[in-house]
Amino acid sequence: MILRILFALSVVLLGLAFHSRNHQLVTVDFYIRSVEIPLSWALVGGLIVGALCGILALLPRQLMLQNALHRERKKTAVALNSTVAPNPTSAPELPLGHG
């Protein structure tokens, strides 16, 4: 837990250091319109767009695997419920010897 916090803090500090050193304006052209933004924000935007594209590319496979897992868990639950446990009242009575 502490390692995760330290890692996140170091990423944030490196990001702030990068942002403070790269404040030059760059022009981003979107075919319809162009915008001038700081270089660091352009890179962060590109990182976010890339991450979202990766998530969208993996989403169909993830959903398919989750559905398959759900079906298998359902089959397992049905199989476990269909096995009949021995009922103690249906067992034949054994004669007890007195003596």
KACORLIN-V997548 format. One record per residue. SS is DSSP state (helix for helix, strand for strand, loop for the rest). PSI is psi in degrees with one decimal (NA if undefined). D_CENTER is the distance of its C-alpha to the mean C-alpha in Angstrom with 2 decimals. Layout:
SS PSI D_CENTER
SS PSI D_CENTER
//
This chain:
loop -44.3 18.35
helix -37.0 21.29
helix -38.6 20.14
helix -41.8 16.94
helix -43.8 19.27
helix -39.8 21.75
helix -46.3 19.38
helix -41.6 18.14
helix -40.6 21.82
helix -36.7 22.99
helix -42.9 20.65
helix -44.1 21.95
helix -41.2 25.48
helix -38.6 25.32
helix -41.9 24.06
helix -39.3 26.95
helix -41.3 29.37
helix -42.7 28.34
helix -41.1 28.74
helix -27.0 32.13
helix -16.6 33.42
loop 65.9 32.33
loop 12.8 33.64
loop 145.3 35.63
strand 136.5 35.38
strand 152.3 34.16
strand 124.4 34.60
strand 121.9 31.64
strand 120.8 33.01
loop 24.8 31.13
loop -43.6 34.09
loop -39.2 34.86
loop 150.3 35.03
strand 148.2 34.81
strand 141.1 33.62
strand 119.3 34.54
strand 161.7 31.86
strand 147.2 31.51
helix -42.5 30.15
helix -37.8 27.39
helix -34.3 26.09
helix -41.3 26.32
helix -40.0 24.24
helix -42.1 21.55
helix -41.9 21.62
helix -38.9 21.37
helix -43.4 18.37
helix -44.3 16.57
helix -41.5 17.82
helix -41.4 16.76
helix -41.9 13.13
helix -39.0 13.19
helix -39.9 15.02
helix -42.2 12.58
helix -44.7 9.70
helix -33.5 12.48
helix -33.9 13.66
helix -14.7 10.64
helix -46.4 10.06
helix -42.6 13.12
helix -41.3 12.39
helix -44.3 8.99
helix -39.3 11.08
helix -43.6 13.92
helix -37.7 12.38
helix -40.0 11.22
helix -41.8 14.79
helix -41.4 16.36
helix -41.4 14.86
helix -43.9 16.11
helix -42.8 19.44
helix -38.9 19.87
helix -37.2 19.27
helix -42.9 21.77
helix -42.0 24.20
helix -41.9 24.00
helix -40.7 24.72
helix -42.3 27.61
helix -40.0 28.96
helix -35.4 28.92
helix -24.3 30.62
helix -18.7 33.19
loop 127.6 34.52
loop 123.9 37.54
loop 146.2 38.12
loop 131.2 41.78
loop 122.5 43.54
loop -23.5 46.01
loop -18.8 48.50
loop -3.6 48.78
loop 140.3 49.73
loop 143.8 53.43
loop 136.6 55.53
loop 136.1 57.26
loop 132.8 60.78
loop 129.0 61.14
loop 129.7 64.22
loop 111.0 66.40
loop NA 68.49
//
